[in-house]
Amino acid sequence: MSDPYQAIYEEIIHEHYKKPKYRRILEGLPYAENPSCGDRVRISIQVGNNGRIASAAFDGSGCSISMSSADILAEDLIGKTPEEARTQIERFLAVLRGELDVDELDAFGDATAFKGIARLPVRVKCAALAWRAALAQLDAIESKANKAAAG
């Protein structure tokens, strides 16, 4: 059965790929890489004094799915607490792994465009790449906060 919204989803992915709002040149951060296709991305997350994500950005190269996914992710993170961001990222990845229904993505803003990708195993790694990189950044932020609190 064909998704009647597929053309809209493709347009959302295309728009974020061609005109990313959150792409920046980032230095000193590790890349997350997809060795099967060569896509690579790094994510920067900055938490403000209020404990919420004040800014997020990405840098990298890859296919339209991996790069648009990074842009959509960065947009989605701003304003969330790190814990809220982690929960959302884990839900997104669970959908891509088939552990949650794709309709869960309806609550994800533009990330709903990846509903069709969740059904294409060969492209799931592309869509998940930035989200996995963001989890690593959240781990680093948490580790740094724990060290500061202990020290």
N, C-alpha and C positions, 0 to 999 in steps of 0.2 A: 504494500500500500504506500502510495506516494504522500509525502508531507505537503499540504497545500501552502505552507509557509516557506518552503525550501528556497525560493527565489529571494525572499526577504532576508533569510539567514545568510545566503551567499552575498547579498549586498552589504550587510553589516560587516561580515568578514572582510570583504573587499575594501570598504571604507576605512576600517581600522588599519588595514595593511598599507593602503596608499597614502593615508593622511593620519598617521599616528599622533596622538596628542601628548603621549608620555615617553617618547623616545628621547634619550639624552646620551651624550658621550659619558660613559662611566669608567672610572679608573680604579684599580686596586681591588676589584671584586672578582671572585672566581666565576667562570662560565659554567653553566649547566649545559651538557652536550647530549645530542642524540647521535650516537655513533653510526646508526643505521642509515642516516641521511645527511649528516654533517651540520644540521641546525645547531646553533649555539646562542644562548641568551644569558644575560645576567640581570639581576633585579636589585634595585636599591630601595630600601624602605627606611624612612625617617619618622621617628616617633616624637611628637611634640611634648611640651611640658604638661599638657593636660592628659597625657597617657594614650592619646589617639594618634593614628597614623596621619601625619601632616603632609607627607609627600611620598610619592612612589614613582619610580621611573624604570625603564629597561633600556638595554643596549644589546645588540646582537645581529645575527644574520640567519636567514632561513626562509622557509616557505611562507606563503600567505597565512596559513593556519597557525604556525608557531608565532609569527610576529604579531598577527592580529590578536591572538590569545594573550600575549604579553601586554599589549596595549589595553585590552579589556580588563585584564587583571589589575594593572596599575590604577586604572580609573576606579575600579571596584573597591580597592583597599583603602583609599583616602577616607578618613573620618571614622574608621573602625578602630577598636582597640586591637592590640595584637592577638588577644584571645578570640575575638570575633572573627578576625581575619583568618586565623588558623582553622576555626570551625568551618568557615565558608570554603576555604581551600580544600579541606579534607572532604567536604560534601561534594565539591566539583570533581575531585579525583575519584571518589567512590562511584559517581555516575559514569565516568569514563571507564572504570573497571567493570561496570555492569552490576555493581552491588546495590545501587539505588536506581529507581526508574528515571528515565530521561526527562520526564515532566518535572522533576525536582529543579531543573535548570530554569523553569519559568520564573523563579524568584531571583534570578541572577542578572537581571538587566540584559545587556547586550550578550552576555555569555550564553543566553538561551540559543544563540546562533549555532552553538556546538552540539545541539541535539542530534543532528544528522551525523556529525563526526563520531559521536559515541557509538554509532552502529557500524563504523568503519575501522576495524582493528588496526589497519596499517597506518591510519592517520591519528589515532589516539595519542601516540607518543608525541606527535607534533603539538597537539592541543595541550597536553599535560606538562610540557617542558618548563614553561615559565612558572607554572603553579608549583612544581616541585622545587624550582629555584627559590621561590618566595618562601616556602617552608624552611629551606636552609637558612635564609636570611632571618626569618623569625626565630629560629633556633639560636642563631648568633646574637640577636638582640636580647633574647631571654638569658643566654649565658652571660653576656656582658652585664646585664642588670643584676643577676644573681651574684656575680663577683663583686660588683659595686656595693651591694647590700651587705655582703659578708665581710668586706674589707674596710 
